[in-house]
C-alpha cells in the first residue's frame, strides 16, 4: 500500500502531461483545478523537504568540521528583491534577508588578522552543503576565514527564497554583501586580503564579483564557471530553460530577450574585468558546463586584451564537472595548485607546501 501511495501522484502528473486534451474538455474544469491543486501541494512539500535536508546538513557541518573550525550561521541582508509582488505594499523595497555560513580556524588569534575567502555555492537552485567538507577543512587549515552566502534562489529556505532567484544579477550583490559583513563585523578579517572562489554557478558569481567590485578582491578562482548563458540555453533541455524563463525569474526565454541573457553571461561582459588576478579551470568532459562556454570566456578575455588571468583546460579528467573537487589524489594535486595561486596573493599564515600538508589537514592523518 505504501508503495502505491508514493507512485500515485506521479501517475497523476504523467496523466496531465500525456493527456492535456482530455482534461481540457468542456465539463472537466473541476478535474483540472483539482490536479493543479495537487501539483501546488507537491511543490510545497518539496520545499519543506528541502528545509529538512538543510537542517540535517547544518548538523553535519558541525560534526565534520567542528574539530578545526568555529562555525556560525549569520542572518544578514542583501539588496531588495529584483521583482516585488506588490511594489506599493507594506515592506516593499526592504532588503532581502539571507543566511551565510562562517568558518573560523579554531586556533585563530584574536589579536591578529586573517585572509578571507568568499565562497559562493553552485547550482541554479542549490545551497552550501557538506559536499565541500574537505575543501573547507583545507582552507581553514591554512588559516583562512571562509564565508559562504546562501544567496537568493538557494534551496532549503522555502518557496519564497527559491523564487527570489536572480541568476547573474542581484545574487552577486548578496555574495558581496557577505564580504562586507565580515569586514565590518569581524576585526580579525583583513580587508586587504580577500579572495573569492567558486565552481560552476559559483564560478560565474566569482567572476562577476571581481568584474563589479575589482577593488574588493585580491584574487579569484573560477572553476568550470558558467560563462555563456545564451549558449547554455542551446544545449540544455526545456526543464532547465524553464528555470530562467519562469515569471518570478527573468520571465522571458533567451530568444525573447537576448540582451538580458547576455548581461548575465561573463563571456559577454569581459569589458568589465579590470586587473584582479584570475585563475580559470575547465574540463573537456564536463557533463554540466560544456567546455565551449569556458573556451568562449577565455577567448573573449584574450580578444579584449586582458592580461592578468591564467587558465588550464584539463583533458578528460575523471569526475567531469566535479573533477577538481573530488577526494582522489589527482584532484587534491589540482587543488594544491589552486591554493598556491590564491596563497600568493592572500598570504595565509600556514600555506600548504606539499600534498602531504593538504592530506593531513583534510583527511585527519
ChimeraX attribute file (.defattr): number of C-alpha atoms within 10 A of each C-alpha:
attribute: neighborCount
match mode: 1-to-1
recipient: residues
	/A:1	5
	/A:2	6
	/A:3	7
	/A:4	8
	/A:5	9
	/A:6	10
	/A:7	10
	/A:8	11
	/A:9	15
	/A:10	12
	/A:11	11
	/A:12	14
	/A:13	15
	/A:14	11
	/A:15	14
	/A:16	17
	/A:17	10
	/A:18	10
	/A:19	11
	/A:20	11
	/A:21	9
	/A:22	12
	/A:23	17
	/A:24	14
	/A:25	11
	/A:26	8
	/A:27	9
	/A:28	11
	/A:29	12
	/A:30	12
	/A:31	13
	/A:32	17
	/A:33	12
	/A:34	11
	/A:35	18
	/A:36	14
	/A:37	12
	/A:38	15
	/A:39	16
	/A:40	12
	/A:41	11
	/A:42	13
	/A:43	13
	/A:44	14
	/A:45	14
	/A:46	15
	/A:47	18
	/A:48	17
	/A:49	15
	/A:50	19
	/A:51	17
	/A:52	14
	/A:53	14
	/A:54	18
	/A:55	13
	/A:56	11
	/A:57	17
	/A:58	18
	/A:59	11
	/A:60	15
	/A:61	19
	/A:62	16
	/A:63	10
	/A:64	15
	/A:65	19
	/A:66	16
	/A:67	12
	/A:68	20
	/A:69	23
	/A:70	17
	/A:71	19
	/A:72	14
	/A:73	14
	/A:74	15
	/A:75	13
	/A:76	16
	/A:77	19
	/A:78	21
	/A:79	17
	/A:80	16
	/A:81	21
	/A:82	18
	/A:83	17
	/A:84	15
	/A:85	10
	/A:86	10
	/A:87	10
	/A:88	9
	/A:89	9
	/A:90	8
	/A:91	10
	/A:92	14
	/A:93	16
	/A:94	13
	/A:95	13
	/A:96	17
	/A:97	16
	/A:98	19
	/A:99	19
	/A:100	20
	/A:101	19
	/A:102	19
	/A:103	24
	/A:104	24
	/A:105	22
	/A:106	15
	/A:107	12
	/A:108	17
	/A:109	10
	/A:110	11
	/A:111	7
	/A:112	10
	/A:113	19
	/A:114	25
	/A:115	23
	/A:116	29
	/A:117	26
	/A:118	25
	/A:119	26
	/A:120	30
	/A:121	27
	/A:122	20
	/A:123	15
	/A:124	18
	/A:125	18
	/A:126	17
	/A:127	21
	/A:128	23
	/A:129	14
	/A:130	17
	/A:131	12
	/A:132	14
	/A:133	14
	/A:134	21
	/A:135	19
	/A:136	22
	/A:137	26
	/A:138	26
	/A:139	25
	/A:140	27
	/A:141	26
	/A:142	21
	/A:143	22
	/A:144	29
	/A:145	28
	/A:146	27
	/A:147	25
	/A:148	22
	/A:149	29
	/A:150	26
	/A:151	34
	/A:152	31
	/A:153	24
	/A:154	26
	/A:155	26
	/A:156	24
	/A:157	21
	/A:158	18
	/A:159	19
	/A:160	12
	/A:161	19
	/A:162	20
	/A:163	20
	/A:164	22
	/A:165	25
	/A:166	22
	/A:167	23
	/A:168	23
	/A:169	18
	/A:170	20
	/A:171	25
	/A:172	24
	/A:173	21
	/A:174	26
	/A:175	27
	/A:176	26
	/A:177	18
	/A:178	29
	/A:179	26
	/A:180	13
	/A:181	14
	/A:182	20
	/A:183	17
	/A:184	11
	/A:185	9
	/A:186	11
	/A:187	14
	/A:188	19
	/A:189	23
	/A:190	17
	/A:191	20
	/A:192	15
	/A:193	21
	/A:194	25
	/A:195	28
	/A:196	30
	/A:197	24
	/A:198	24
	/A:199	27
	/A:200	24
	/A:201	25
	/A:202	26
	/A:203	28
	/A:204	28
	/A:205	34
	/A:206	32
	/A:207	33
	/A:208	24
	/A:209	22
	/A:210	25
	/A:211	20
	/A:212	15
	/A:213	16
	/A:214	17
	/A:215	12
	/A:216	19
	/A:217	26
	/A:218	21
	/A:219	26
	/A:220	28
	/A:221	26
	/A:222	26
	/A:223	29
	/A:224	30
	/A:225	29
	/A:226	30
	/A:227	31
	/A:228	26
	/A:229	23
	/A:230	21
	/A:231	17
	/A:232	20
	/A:233	18
	/A:234	11
	/A:235	12
	/A:236	12
	/A:237	10
	/A:238	10
	/A:239	8
	/A:240	13
	/A:241	17
	/A:242	16
	/A:243	19
	/A:244	22
	/A:245	16
	/A:246	13
	/A:247	12
	/A:248	17
	/A:249	19
	/A:250	21
	/A:251	14
	/A:252	17
	/A:253	18
	/A:254	21
	/A:255	10
	/A:256	11
	/A:257	13
	/A:258	13
	/A:259	12
	/A:260	17
	/A:261	23
	/A:262	19
	/A:263	16
	/A:264	22
	/A:265	26
	/A:266	30
	/A:267	24
	/A:268	19
	/A:269	19
	/A:270	21
	/A:271	14
	/A:272	15
	/A:273	21
	/A:274	16
	/A:275	16
	/A:276	21
	/A:277	20
	/A:278	23
	/A:279	19
	/A:280	22
	/A:281	21
	/A:282	30
	/A:283	26
	/A:284	17
	/A:285	18
	/A:286	20
	/A:287	12
	/A:288	14
	/A:289	24
	/A:290	23
	/A:291	23
	/A:292	16
	/A:293	22
	/A:294	27
	/A:295	17
	/A:296	17
	/A:297	23
	/A:298	21
	/A:299	12
	/A:300	18
	/A:301	21
	/A:302	13
	/A:303	10
	/A:304	12
	/A:305	11
	/A:306	15
	/A:307	13
	/A:308	13
	/A:309	17
	/A:310	13
	/A:311	16
	/A:312	12
	/A:313	15
	/A:314	17
	/A:315	12
	/A:316	12
	/A:317	18
	/A:318	17
	/A:319	16
	/A:320	20
	/A:321	24
	/A:322	19
	/A:323	23
	/A:324	27
	/A:325	18
	/A:326	18
	/A:327	14
	/A:328	12
	/A:329	12
	/A:330	14
	/A:331	17
	/A:332	21
	/A:333	16
	/A:334	16
	/A:335	19
	/A:336	21
	/A:337	14
	/A:338	20
	/A:339	21
	/A:340	16
	/A:341	18
	/A:342	25
	/A:343	21
	/A:344	12
	/A:345	17
	/A:346	24
	/A:347	16
	/A:348	23
	/A:349	14
	/A:350	14
	/A:351	22
	/A:352	21
	/A:353	11
	/A:354	11
	/A:355	16
	/A:356	10
	/A:357	17
	/A:358	26
	/A:359	19
	/A:360	13
	/A:361	20
	/A:362	20
	/A:363	11
	/A:364	8
	/A:365	9
